[in-house]
Amino acid sequence: MTISKTKNGTKADYIIEGRLETATAPDLEKAVKEDIDELTDITFDFSGLEYISSAGLRVLLSAQKSIMGKGNVTVANPNDVVREIFDVTGFSDILTII
């Protein structure tokens, strides 16, 4: 998995490519936690994400909880497989998916 981050003030965009699973989720968690206290909006661009496991979902949930009340977490461009995982797990109801 590769992570590219662009930060602009209190907004951060993370472009994720590959597989977000047990072995790679800690890398994304670490990248998000570096700036989470000063962020109000996070966008995860999943256009290059092939798969997300429960470990990856946990990272998204943690980011959402940290931002709650002061901003938004948005997931952009998930493929059909990832979107189905969001639908089945109920994450479609908690995250903004575009």
N, CA and C atoms as a LAMMPS dump frame, in Angstrom:
ITEM: TIMESTEP
0
ITEM: NUMBER OF ATOMS
294
ITEM: BOX BOUNDS ff ff ff
-5.0000000000000000e+02 5.0000000000000000e+02
-5.0000000000000000e+02 5.0000000000000000e+02
-5.0000000000000000e+02 5.0000000000000000e+02
ITEM: ATOMS id mol type element x y z
1 1 1 N 0.839 -1.169 0
2 1 2 C 0 0 0
3 1 3 C 0.887 1.237 0
4 2 1 N 0.467 2.25 -0.732
5 2 2 C 1.165 3.531 -0.708
6 2 3 C 0.196 4.615 -0.235
7 3 1 N 0.749 5.57 0.506
8 3 2 C -0.026 6.679 1.039
9 3 3 C 0.629 7.967 0.579
10 4 1 N -0.16 8.828 -0.039
11 4 2 C 0.308 10.166 -0.389
12 4 3 C -0.568 11.148 0.375
13 5 1 N 0.072 12.089 1.069
14 5 2 C -0.686 13.047 1.878
15 5 3 C -0.44 14.46 1.381
16 6 1 N -1.533 15.218 1.294
17 6 2 C -1.463 16.636 1.004
18 6 3 C -2.202 17.346 2.124
19 7 1 N -1.534 18.286 2.773
20 7 2 C -2.148 19.005 3.879
21 7 3 C -2.213 20.483 3.535
22 8 1 N -3.374 21.077 3.801
23 8 2 C -3.576 22.496 3.562
24 8 3 C -4.321 23.057 4.769
25 9 1 N -3.602 23.638 5.693
26 9 2 C -4.219 24.163 6.914
27 9 3 C -4.801 23.047 7.75
28 10 1 N -6.125 23.083 7.935
29 10 2 C -6.791 22.081 8.765
30 10 3 C -7.419 20.964 7.942
31 11 1 N -7.074 20.917 6.662
32 11 2 C -7.608 19.883 5.768
33 11 3 C -6.465 18.996 5.273
34 12 1 N -6.707 17.699 5.281
35 12 2 C -5.707 16.754 4.769
36 12 3 C -6.373 15.785 3.807
37 13 1 N -5.673 15.498 2.725
38 13 2 C -6.118 14.513 1.743
39 13 3 C -5.114 13.375 1.731
40 14 1 N -5.611 12.164 1.856
41 14 2 C -4.784 10.97 1.811
42 14 3 C -5.183 10.159 0.587
43 15 1 N -4.244 9.94 -0.303
44 15 2 C -4.49 9.107 -1.478
45 15 3 C -3.903 7.738 -1.172
46 16 1 N -4.765 6.736 -1.165
47 16 2 C -4.372 5.384 -0.777
48 16 3 C -4.426 4.481 -2.001
49 17 1 N -3.349 3.745 -2.229
50 17 2 C -3.303 2.781 -3.332
51 17 3 C -2.884 1.422 -2.798
52 18 1 N -3.511 0.38 -3.334
53 18 2 C -3.162 -0.982 -2.922
54 18 3 C -4.241 -1.591 -2.055
55 19 1 N -3.811 -2.274 -0.991
56 19 2 C -4.728 -2.977 -0.099
57 19 3 C -4.581 -2.427 1.313
58 20 1 N -5.691 -2.042 1.904
59 20 2 C -5.708 -1.539 3.276
60 20 3 C -6.215 -2.671 4.156
61 21 1 N -5.277 -3.345 4.786
62 21 2 C -5.605 -4.548 5.56
63 21 3 C -4.753 -4.594 6.823
64 22 1 N -4.768 -5.713 7.508
65 22 2 C -4.094 -5.857 8.79
66 22 3 C -2.63 -5.434 8.748
67 23 1 N -1.929 -5.804 7.704
68 23 2 C -0.49 -5.499 7.622
69 23 3 C -0.217 -4.037 7.294
70 24 1 N -1.158 -3.356 6.624
71 24 2 C -0.898 -1.992 6.161
72 24 3 C -1.674 -0.923 6.93
73 25 1 N -2.726 -1.291 7.615
74 25 2 C -3.553 -0.324 8.341
75 25 3 C -2.754 0.507 9.354
76 26 1 N -1.798 -0.089 10.073
77 26 2 C -1.021 0.729 11.013
78 26 3 C -0.267 1.88 10.337
79 27 1 N 0.124 1.702 9.089
80 27 2 C 0.813 2.777 8.371
81 27 3 C -0.124 3.972 8.151
82 28 1 N -1.358 3.694 7.755
83 28 2 C -2.322 4.772 7.557
84 28 3 C -2.691 5.396 8.903
85 29 1 N -2.866 4.58 9.901
86 29 2 C -3.202 5.089 11.234
87 29 3 C -2.12 6.049 11.739
88 30 1 N -0.879 5.679 11.544
89 30 2 C 0.239 6.526 11.962
90 30 3 C 0.237 7.848 11.19
91 31 1 N 0.014 7.779 9.888
92 31 2 C -0.006 8.987 9.049
93 31 3 C -1.119 9.939 9.48
94 32 1 N -2.286 9.405 9.795
95 32 2 C -3.416 10.241 10.209
96 32 3 C -3.17 10.827 11.595
97 33 1 N -2.664 10.021 12.5
98 33 2 C -2.451 10.479 13.879
99 33 3 C -1.411 11.581 13.982
100 34 1 N -0.505 11.664 13.013
101 34 2 C 0.517 12.711 13.042
102 34 3 C -0.1 14.106 13.085
103 35 1 N -1.237 14.292 12.42
104 35 2 C -1.836 15.613 12.294
105 35 3 C -3.254 15.726 12.847
106 36 1 N -3.803 14.665 13.387
107 36 2 C -5.234 14.611 13.704
108 36 3 C -5.691 15.74 14.62
109 37 1 N -4.866 16.171 15.548
110 37 2 C -5.293 17.2 16.502
111 37 3 C -5.551 18.546 15.842
112 38 1 N -4.879 18.825 14.747
113 38 2 C -5.058 20.117 14.082
114 38 3 C -5.964 20.048 12.853
115 39 1 N -6.5 18.874 12.561
116 39 2 C -7.344 18.713 11.374
117 39 3 C -8.825 18.856 11.694
118 40 1 N -9.555 19.443 10.739
119 40 2 C -11.008 19.487 10.835
120 40 3 C -11.668 18.727 9.69
121 41 1 N -10.936 18.513 8.613
122 41 2 C -11.492 17.779 7.47
123 41 3 C -10.441 16.839 6.897
124 42 1 N -10.866 15.601 6.702
125 42 2 C -9.992 14.576 6.128
126 42 3 C -10.71 13.958 4.941
127 43 1 N -9.986 13.824 3.842
128 43 2 C -10.509 13.11 2.684
129 43 3 C -9.569 11.953 2.377
130 44 1 N -10.151 10.777 2.269
131 44 2 C -9.413 9.592 1.837
132 44 3 C -9.798 9.322 0.392
133 45 1 N -8.851 9.443 -0.514
134 45 2 C -9.101 9.147 -1.924
135 45 3 C -8.768 7.68 -2.153
136 46 1 N -9.799 6.898 -2.407
137 46 2 C -9.643 5.451 -2.564
138 46 3 C -9.687 5.014 -4.022
139 47 1 N -9.439 5.922 -4.953
140 47 2 C -9.499 5.548 -6.368
141 47 3 C -8.496 4.453 -6.714
142 48 1 N -7.411 4.334 -5.969
143 48 2 C -6.42 3.306 -6.219
144 48 3 C -6.455 2.173 -5.211
145 49 1 N -7.483 2.175 -4.338
146 49 2 C -7.591 1.132 -3.31
147 49 3 C -8.289 -0.089 -3.889
148 50 1 N -7.668 -1.241 -3.748
149 50 2 C -8.227 -2.49 -4.273
150 50 3 C -9.144 -3.18 -3.27
151 51 1 N -8.818 -3.06 -1.971
152 51 2 C -9.52 -3.827 -0.944
153 51 3 C -9.33 -3.14 0.403
154 52 1 N -10.338 -3.238 1.277
155 52 2 C -10.223 -2.749 2.651
156 52 3 C -10.744 -3.829 3.594
157 53 1 N -9.987 -4.114 4.637
158 53 2 C -10.389 -5.116 5.632
159 53 3 C -10.939 -4.403 6.865
160 54 1 N -11.312 -5.182 7.865
161 54 2 C -11.822 -4.602 9.109
162 54 3 C -10.765 -3.734 9.787
163 55 1 N -9.506 -4.062 9.623
164 55 2 C -8.438 -3.24 10.201
165 55 3 C -8.421 -1.859 9.553
166 56 1 N -8.651 -1.8 8.266
167 56 2 C -8.735 -0.523 7.564
168 56 3 C -9.971 0.257 7.972
169 57 1 N -11.084 -0.445 8.144
170 57 2 C -12.31 0.202 8.593
171 57 3 C -12.119 0.821 9.974
172 58 1 N -11.369 0.139 10.817
173 58 2 C -11.1 0.646 12.164
174 58 3 C -10.353 1.974 12.113
175 59 1 N -9.409 2.107 11.178
176 59 2 C -8.669 3.362 11.022
177 59 3 C -9.619 4.488 10.614
178 60 1 N -10.527 4.203 9.694
179 60 2 C -11.498 5.207 9.263
180 60 3 C -12.42 5.615 10.414
181 61 1 N -12.861 4.636 11.191
182 61 2 C -13.735 4.911 12.326
183 61 3 C -13.016 5.756 13.371
184 62 1 N -11.77 5.451 13.621
185 62 2 C -10.973 6.219 14.576
186 62 3 C -10.821 7.668 14.118
187 63 1 N -10.559 7.856 12.827
188 63 2 C -10.443 9.21 12.279
189 63 3 C -11.778 9.944 12.416
190 64 1 N -12.868 9.264 12.106
191 64 2 C -14.197 9.864 12.209
192 64 3 C -14.481 10.295 13.642
193 65 1 N -14.172 9.46 14.609
194 65 2 C -14.411 9.795 16.018
195 65 3 C -13.562 10.989 16.453
196 66 1 N -12.341 11.058 15.973
197 66 2 C -11.452 12.164 16.332
198 66 3 C -11.913 13.495 15.757
199 67 1 N -12.527 13.465 14.588
200 67 2 C -12.957 14.676 13.887
201 67 3 C -14.386 15.083 14.272
202 68 1 N -15.14 14.141 14.832
203 68 2 C -16.551 14.37 15.123
204 68 3 C -16.751 15.671 15.911
205 69 1 N -17.686 16.474 15.443
206 69 2 C -17.996 17.716 16.114
207 69 3 C -17.187 18.901 15.63
208 70 1 N -16.11 18.636 14.91
209 70 2 C -15.31 19.76 14.419
210 70 3 C -15.071 19.712 12.912
211 71 1 N -15.543 18.668 12.252
212 71 2 C -15.339 18.575 10.816
213 71 3 C -15.883 17.284 10.246
214 72 1 N -15.34 16.876 9.094
215 72 2 C -15.849 15.711 8.374
216 72 3 C -14.732 14.808 7.883
217 73 1 N -15.085 13.539 7.779
218 73 2 C -14.246 12.564 7.099
219 73 3 C -15.004 12.161 5.843
220 74 1 N -14.328 12.268 4.714
221 74 2 C -14.941 11.934 3.431
222 74 3 C -14.115 10.855 2.747
223 75 1 N -14.806 9.892 2.156
224 75 2 C -14.152 8.871 1.356
225 75 3 C -14.539 9.144 -0.095
226 76 1 N -13.543 9.316 -0.927
227 76 2 C -13.789 9.63 -2.332
228 76 3 C -13.36 8.474 -3.234
229 77 1 N -14.138 8.238 -4.247
230 77 2 C -13.806 7.315 -5.347
231 77 3 C -13.57 5.854 -4.961
232 78 1 N -14.369 5.288 -4.05
233 78 2 C -14.167 3.858 -3.785
234 78 3 C -14.649 3.019 -4.968
235 79 1 N -13.956 1.903 -5.23
236 79 2 C -14.419 1.008 -6.298
237 79 3 C -15.634 0.223 -5.797
238 80 1 N -16.203 -0.597 -6.658
239 80 2 C -17.414 -1.333 -6.304
240 80 3 C -17.201 -2.301 -5.138
241 81 1 N -16.031 -2.934 -5.073
242 81 2 C -15.734 -3.882 -3.995
243 81 3 C -15.69 -3.15 -2.655
244 82 1 N -14.983 -2.031 -2.613
245 82 2 C -14.859 -1.258 -1.374
246 82 3 C -16.213 -0.663 -0.991
247 83 1 N -16.951 -0.162 -1.963
248 83 2 C -18.276 0.411 -1.681
249 83 3 C -19.203 -0.656 -1.097
250 84 1 N -19.123 -1.867 -1.615
251 84 2 C -19.964 -2.949 -1.082
252 84 3 C -19.599 -3.266 0.365
253 85 1 N -18.31 -3.234 0.685
254 85 2 C -17.875 -3.462 2.064
255 85 3 C -18.446 -2.37 2.969
256 86 1 N -18.418 -1.113 2.519
257 86 2 C -19.006 -0.022 3.293
258 86 3 C -20.493 -0.24 3.495
259 87 1 N -21.186 -0.69 2.458
260 87 2 C -22.63 -0.916 2.552
261 87 3 C -22.951 -2.045 3.529
262 88 1 N -22.247 -3.156 3.418
263 88 2 C -22.511 -4.329 4.257
264 88 3 C -22.21 -4.05 5.729
265 89 1 N -21.158 -3.274 5.99
266 89 2 C -20.755 -3.007 7.364
267 89 3 C -21.47 -1.818 7.995
268 90 1 N -22.233 -1.068 7.188
269 90 2 C -22.924 0.101 7.708
270 90 3 C -22.083 1.375 7.684
271 91 1 N -20.862 1.284 7.183
272 91 2 C -19.999 2.468 7.122
273 91 3 C -20.543 3.511 6.16
274 92 1 N -21.378 3.09 5.236
275 92 2 C -22.01 4.046 4.318
276 92 3 C -22.883 5.035 5.081
277 93 1 N -23.354 4.63 6.254
278 93 2 C -24.201 5.489 7.05
279 93 3 C -23.411 6.432 7.958
280 94 1 N -22.159 6.113 8.22
281 94 2 C -21.373 6.959 9.131
282 94 3 C -20.416 7.89 8.401
283 95 1 N -19.966 7.492 7.236
284 95 2 C -19.009 8.302 6.49
285 95 3 C -19.678 8.972 5.288
286 96 1 N -19.118 10.086 4.893
287 96 2 C -19.552 10.719 3.661
288 96 3 C -18.767 10.08 2.521
289 97 1 N -19.465 9.423 1.619
290 97 2 C -18.809 8.728 0.508
291 97 3 C -19.24 9.389 -0.797
292 98 1 N -18.231 9.847 -1.54
293 98 2 C -18.531 10.51 -2.819
294 98 3 C -17.83 9.811 -3.964
